[in-house]
Amino acid sequence: MANSDSTKRPRPGPWPPAPDSTAMPPPSWAKKTGFRPKFSGETNASDSGQIVVPPKPKELDSNVDLELGRVMPAPVAPAAPVPNGVPEGEKVPAPSEKTQTVKKRRTSDGAPVPKSSAPGANGQAPAASAEPQPRRPARSEEAVDVLPQTVDDDGFVARHSHMKYELRDTPGLVPIGLYGFQHFVSILGSLILIPLVIVPAMGGDHEDTAMVVSTVLFVSGVTTLLHTSFGTRLPLIQGPSFVYLAPALAIINSPEFQGLNGNNFKHIMKELQGAVIIASAFQAILGYSGLMSVLLRLINPVVVSPTIAAVGLSFYSYGFPRVGTCLEIGAVQILLVIIFSLYLRKISVMGHRIFLIYAVPLGLAITWAAAFLLTETGVYSYKGCDINVPASNMISNHCRKHISRMKHCRVDTSHALKSSPWFRFPYPLQWGTPVFHWKMAIVMCVVSVITSVDSVGSYHASSLLVASRPPTPGVLSRGIGLEGISSVLAGLWGTGIGSTTLTENVHTIAVTKMGSRRAVEFGACVLIAISLVGKVGGFIASIPEVMVAALLCFMWAMLAALGLSNLRYSEAGSSRNIIIVGLSLFFSLSIPAYFQQYGISPNTNLSVPSYFQPYIVASHGPFRSKYGGVNYVMNTLLSFHMVIAFLVAVVLDNTVPGSRQERGVYVWSEPEAARREPAVAKDYELPFRVGRVFRWVKWVGL
């Protein structure tokens, strides 16, 4: 009887008692919806959206497994190194030796890591447990700005759990060559597409386009080597940024250039060179003087996100209207890139997701081959019609009807490949002496600040992937200063726009899982060698305009998405952040539309195509004072989507109250702590002991 009673009597459970099973949703549902129960010190969201972090929970509570409803034993020592954010005094145990063919760095393993300024602050990561299925850490223990652990298929996971090679890893020659080539090919669209837009807009022919493409490849390779050696030393490719595209088009379509006779290309190129050189010098001073470290206090994810997203969204008037000139080619190009990058992204060949990594070059190659077959079979050939005859001189209505398809769908209209030499060395001032005008230089100087904001986001995100810690403010200022010097080189060589860190770098690193700076340096050397082959530039210049527009639709959409992805470092669900980002994006589209449409009636005859109308605002904007230069600067700057987005976001984010965790304030490494930690010093210190010479310059070093 006693035995039966004892079996029926409920046994006391652990303390604190396990929550009711009906109140806890199943794990799968919780993972899909992001549900976090208010238990054991996890954060509570107030009605206003502000996150309130309670005090640190007791040790007993932290061992409660919410899914199993029981107290778990103390976890075994972690078997993997811990990323940024280990509390002070806690030792990071040495990881187990892995059988690899490359030499991995181990200087930071086992070293104590200083504590961040706040729990769950930007730049931290949860500790890895030896349990096969560790419990989900409390919100106060989770990282705020590391890449989410659950988005594994796109590569956005913790650095140590997925990167094949980290920053200072030195793989063999074959892996370096393979991954370096792969890294640059995957980002090829960002390198070559801008010259294909601006050179025809300046009145240049296919030969001019080929020369500018070769120059861009050469300068990109040189500036990438400079940045990985004397900049932030992160594996980031430097090249022509889409941030510079809008001001370049605005200068190209300035009123004083509309009535030029002769070679408009060289004259406008020299104007662009002068504006880029002055703006680049301003950016270099901004970085090397330490002013960038002061500006960093105003730049946070809530500012970076809408600013970069506005860059991608601002070119909607150019994208699909140009694709529509040959819809059967352009639409197929877009669909192929979407299929490769989304539907086939998980397919691996020899361990490489080739469709995700090479979505742009694969889509271009297939579409170009199909268009070539259609051209050779005579689909776009019409009897009695010559594509070289202007439409105004054609007598036959039949030819006038099909001239657009003949011009935009055929792939044999360019002679750039045949006319390009086999060897060509890009040299400074190849277009002539730059021309300097203060009003165009001021426009470019403001845009250089926007590119610096873009680079700050790229530095932070890439450092969380490949480095031991985020860089110090001094290293970041050093990187911005070197970007200014790189843009000076771009202005001297005549690429048409400045050189900066490409935003697509972060996505490329996450997808290719290659974080070694050696691979990027090898790829930069290959890029320099390729740029000397003139036929390469001629081949790229032969890409039909409709395919260029189709690729740009995808690239600009990716740029907008990458900009918005910076919100993952803040509390994206906060009503404060939602309103700020929403207002920034809306006004970035609406205010420029007011400036661009001001003074234009439906019957106005414009001298530029419809897709370039947003960039002629200087001639008809609402600012009409007696100072023509001031009118030009104000009308042009306020017609840029990214400038409006930056101004609205930076004012609201720095005036509306919000906690550091809610805002996602960037946390950079402290200089003193970085000097004491060998891993951080080796990640960011200058080579050849150059840093010792400039050690007194505190604002550009560790």
Disulfide bonds with the S-S distance in Angstrom:
Cys326-Cys409 1.90
Cys385-Cys399 1.96
